[in-house]
Amino acid sequence: GMPQDDMFGLAAGIGAILEGLSPHASDPQLAAADAASARVQAYFSDLIQRKRTDPCNDIVSMVVGVHDDDADTLSDAELISMLWGMLLGGFATTAATIDHAVLAMLAYPEQRHWLQRDAVGVKAFVEEVLRCDAPAMFSSIPRIAQRDIELGGVVIPKNADVRVLIAAGNRDPDAFADPDRFNPARFYGTTPGMSTDGKIMLSFGHGIHFCLGAQLARVQLAESLPRIQARFPTLALAEQPTREPSAFLRTFRALPVRLHAQGG
């Protein structure tokens, strides 16, 4: 429900906001992140009011138009939080996954053929990228232990904040054979997120907090990666990528490539 021109303006500030989330952020970076966050929050507040006055056939209008006597009514603060999640969750993580996919194309050129096949082959490549290099290292939404639980010889106390380490689960050898090997065949012809032997990939979460934008992200990846492969078949790394120093998101500050390999 956001005008396309507004989306470009909002996206311009996301880099500054993500820098502010880094544990190594400087005072100027934190100030820039605060300023960018304030602009986005003010925009969302205005957007909510506009949709109340002039609703359209879109998601924002739908969630702000719930009647006051409905149990699912959200406060303005909750609406803004939801819109934040939709904006950031669908932007940084998908962009980072495209970066990881490009690195996979460069590191495993023998696997590029999956991107030249049918939609099922492309989907298998996408799922394996998501498994090998999930953009989020651990779950952002906490689970709370309802009682003392012993796990691996360690007691998790009641009321503790518990986070799932997605990156470890996706490379658990009990779930995926030879887990450090990039092998799209393990997802060929399967239900999204499930391997050929019925194991679940955790990159989009699980249960009631499953990622709201999972299918959109899959579509974006399945559309973009074959086009990159077809247009730049000799794509090559120009220099080592620079990662953001984030404890949560595996994003990149820079990923320089040559569109055409030297001599190509």
VMD Tcl script that draws the C-alpha trace (Angstrom):
set ca {
  {0.00 0.00 0.00}
  {2.95 2.36 -0.34}
  {3.44 4.39 -3.54}
  {6.46 3.14 -5.46}
  {8.20 6.53 -5.31}
  {7.87 6.48 -1.52}
  {9.47 3.04 -1.39}
  {12.63 4.33 -3.06}
  {12.84 7.14 -0.52}
  {12.40 4.77 2.42}
  {14.92 2.29 1.04}
  {17.59 5.00 0.90}
  {17.64 5.18 4.71}
  {17.70 1.46 5.43}
  {21.48 1.22 5.09}
  {21.95 3.82 7.82}
  {19.43 2.04 10.05}
  {21.19 -1.32 9.65}
  {24.55 0.27 10.45}
  {23.02 1.47 13.71}
  {22.16 -2.12 14.62}
  {25.82 -3.15 14.49}
  {27.50 -3.75 17.87}
  {30.43 -1.71 16.49}
  {28.34 1.32 15.49}
  {29.97 4.69 16.20}
  {28.14 7.64 17.74}
  {27.72 9.33 14.33}
  {26.33 6.08 12.87}
  {23.89 5.76 15.77}
  {22.78 9.36 15.27}
  {22.27 8.77 11.55}
  {20.30 5.59 12.29}
  {18.10 7.44 14.80}
  {17.40 10.20 12.28}
  {16.56 7.72 9.51}
  {14.35 5.73 11.89}
  {12.47 8.87 12.91}
  {11.81 9.70 9.25}
  {10.46 6.22 8.55}
  {8.31 6.22 11.67}
  {6.85 9.63 10.80}
  {6.11 8.36 7.29}
  {4.32 5.27 8.63}
  {2.29 7.37 11.08}
  {1.15 9.63 8.23}
  {0.47 6.63 5.97}
  {-1.78 5.04 8.59}
  {-3.84 8.22 8.88}
  {-4.11 8.53 5.08}
  {-5.34 4.95 4.79}
  {-7.96 5.55 7.47}
  {-9.24 8.58 5.55}
  {-8.90 7.14 2.05}
  {-8.62 3.32 2.19}
  {-7.56 1.39 -0.89}
  {-7.34 -2.28 -1.81}
  {-4.02 -2.93 -0.07}
  {-2.54 -4.52 3.05}
  {-2.06 -1.30 5.01}
  {-5.69 -0.26 4.43}
  {-6.83 -3.71 5.50}
  {-4.97 -3.73 8.83}
  {-5.83 -0.14 9.76}
  {-9.48 -0.63 8.78}
  {-10.24 -3.30 11.39}
  {-13.15 -2.08 13.51}
  {-12.57 -1.04 17.12}
  {-14.71 -3.88 18.44}
  {-12.68 -6.50 16.58}
  {-10.33 -8.60 18.70}
  {-7.60 -8.15 16.07}
  {-7.55 -4.35 16.32}
  {-3.97 -3.00 16.46}
  {-2.82 0.23 18.09}
  {-0.91 2.74 15.98}
  {2.31 1.66 17.72}
  {1.60 -1.98 16.82}
  {0.76 -1.01 13.23}
  {4.02 0.91 12.90}
  {5.94 -2.05 14.34}
  {4.28 -4.37 11.82}
  {5.10 -2.04 8.91}
  {8.71 -1.81 10.15}
  {8.95 -5.59 10.07}
  {7.52 -5.78 6.56}
  {9.90 -3.10 5.26}
  {13.15 -4.28 6.89}
  {12.37 -7.99 6.82}
  {11.69 -7.99 3.11}
  {14.54 -5.70 2.15}
  {17.85 -6.44 3.86}
  {17.43 -10.21 4.10}
  {16.41 -10.70 0.47}
  {19.21 -8.41 -0.75}
  {21.70 -10.35 1.37}
  {20.44 -13.67 0.00}
  {20.95 -12.44 -3.57}
  {24.54 -11.59 -2.55}
  {25.02 -15.05 -1.04}
  {23.59 -16.60 -4.19}
  {26.02 -14.69 -6.40}
  {28.90 -15.87 -4.20}
  {27.60 -19.45 -4.56}
  {27.50 -19.03 -8.34}
  {31.14 -17.90 -8.26}
  {32.33 -20.49 -5.74}
  {30.56 -23.45 -7.36}
  {30.45 -22.78 -11.13}
  {29.66 -26.47 -11.71}
  {26.31 -25.84 -10.01}
  {25.25 -22.94 -12.23}
  {23.46 -25.35 -14.53}
  {20.57 -25.40 -12.03}
  {19.84 -21.80 -13.03}
  {19.64 -22.75 -16.70}
  {17.04 -25.48 -16.18}
  {13.33 -25.48 -15.50}
  {11.64 -23.69 -12.61}
  {12.09 -26.77 -10.39}
  {15.86 -26.63 -10.86}
  {15.97 -22.89 -10.12}
  {13.92 -23.47 -6.98}
  {16.37 -26.16 -5.83}
  {19.30 -23.74 -6.22}
  {17.41 -21.03 -4.29}
  {16.55 -23.38 -1.42}
  {20.15 -24.57 -1.10}
  {21.42 -20.97 -0.98}
  {18.91 -20.26 1.79}
  {20.04 -23.35 3.70}
  {23.77 -22.81 3.34}
  {23.77 -19.06 3.98}
  {20.66 -17.97 5.82}
  {20.69 -14.15 6.03}
  {19.61 -14.25 9.71}
  {21.93 -16.10 12.07}
  {19.32 -16.66 14.77}
  {15.63 -16.07 15.35}
  {14.75 -12.44 16.06}
  {11.60 -13.33 18.00}
  {12.31 -14.79 21.45}
  {10.69 -17.92 22.78}
  {10.24 -18.04 26.57}
  {10.93 -21.30 28.41}
  {7.78 -22.25 30.31}
  {9.72 -24.54 32.65}
  {13.27 -25.70 33.35}
  {14.43 -27.70 30.33}
  {17.61 -29.76 30.05}
  {19.11 -29.71 26.59}
  {22.52 -31.15 25.74}
  {23.48 -31.35 29.40}
  {22.61 -27.69 30.06}
  {19.53 -26.54 31.99}
  {17.58 -23.72 30.36}
  {15.82 -22.04 33.31}
  {12.14 -21.20 33.34}
  {11.33 -17.76 31.82}
  {14.65 -17.65 29.93}
  {14.77 -15.95 26.51}
  {15.50 -18.76 24.03}
  {16.69 -18.13 20.46}
  {17.07 -20.70 17.71}
  {20.47 -20.59 16.00}
  {19.20 -20.92 12.44}
  {22.65 -21.15 10.86}
  {23.56 -24.16 13.03}
  {20.23 -25.92 12.46}
  {20.61 -25.61 8.69}
  {24.02 -27.30 8.88}
  {23.12 -29.97 11.41}
  {24.58 -33.25 10.07}
  {21.67 -35.12 11.67}
  {19.35 -33.16 9.38}
  {21.38 -32.71 6.20}
  {23.98 -35.18 4.96}
  {27.36 -33.56 4.20}
  {25.90 -30.22 5.36}
  {28.84 -28.00 4.32}
  {28.57 -29.16 0.71}
  {26.57 -26.90 -1.64}
  {24.21 -29.39 -3.25}
  {20.92 -28.12 -4.77}
  {19.91 -31.71 -5.58}
  {18.81 -32.13 -1.97}
  {15.85 -29.81 -2.70}
  {14.99 -30.89 -6.25}
  {11.29 -31.53 -6.78}
  {10.32 -31.07 -3.12}
  {7.91 -28.91 -1.15}
  {9.47 -25.47 -0.48}
  {11.77 -25.63 2.53}
  {11.85 -29.42 2.69}
  {14.69 -31.66 1.51}
  {14.25 -34.86 -0.49}
  {14.49 -36.87 2.74}
  {11.91 -34.75 4.57}
  {14.17 -32.46 6.59}
  {13.05 -28.85 7.20}
  {15.24 -25.86 6.36}
  {14.92 -23.14 9.05}
  {15.86 -19.95 7.23}
  {12.30 -18.61 7.25}
  {11.60 -19.79 10.79}
  {8.96 -22.28 11.83}
  {5.52 -22.39 13.42}
  {3.39 -19.32 14.13}
  {6.31 -16.93 13.52}
  {7.10 -18.28 10.03}
  {8.38 -15.44 7.82}
  {5.58 -13.32 6.41}
  {7.52 -12.67 3.20}
  {8.89 -16.17 2.52}
  {7.06 -16.74 -0.73}
  {7.77 -13.23 -2.01}
  {11.48 -13.71 -1.27}
  {11.48 -17.04 -3.12}
  {9.83 -15.43 -6.15}
  {12.33 -12.54 -6.16}
  {15.27 -14.94 -5.96}
  {13.87 -17.30 -8.60}
  {13.33 -14.36 -10.98}
  {16.63 -12.55 -10.42}
  {19.24 -15.33 -10.26}
  {18.62 -16.94 -13.70}
  {18.69 -13.45 -15.24}
  {22.05 -12.70 -13.62}
  {23.38 -16.03 -14.88}
  {22.03 -15.53 -18.41}
  {23.19 -11.94 -18.76}
  {26.61 -12.34 -17.12}
  {27.75 -15.94 -17.66}
  {31.38 -14.95 -17.01}
  {30.67 -12.97 -13.84}
  {33.73 -12.90 -11.57}
  {34.64 -11.61 -8.13}
  {36.61 -8.35 -8.36}
  {37.82 -8.39 -4.76}
  {36.84 -9.95 -1.47}
  {33.40 -8.84 -0.22}
  {33.11 -6.67 2.87}
  {30.57 -7.90 5.40}
  {28.64 -5.76 7.85}
  {29.83 -6.44 11.43}
  {26.41 -7.57 12.59}
  {25.69 -10.27 15.15}
  {22.27 -10.97 13.67}
  {22.11 -10.32 9.91}
  {24.70 -11.69 7.46}
  {24.65 -8.70 5.14}
  {27.31 -7.06 2.96}
  {28.69 -3.56 2.84}
  {30.23 -4.25 -0.56}
  {30.39 -7.16 -3.01}
  {32.44 -5.99 -6.02}
  {32.20 -8.11 -9.17}
  {33.36 -7.92 -12.75}
  {30.41 -8.35 -15.07}
  {32.72 -10.00 -17.59}
  {35.71 -12.09 -16.57}
  {39.08 -10.87 -17.75}
  {39.72 -12.12 -21.25}
  {35.99 -12.76 -21.74}
}
mol new
graphics top color blue
foreach p $ca { graphics top sphere $p radius 0.5 }
foreach p [lrange $ca 0 end-1] q [lrange $ca 1 end] { graphics top cylinder $p $q radius 0.2 }
display resetview
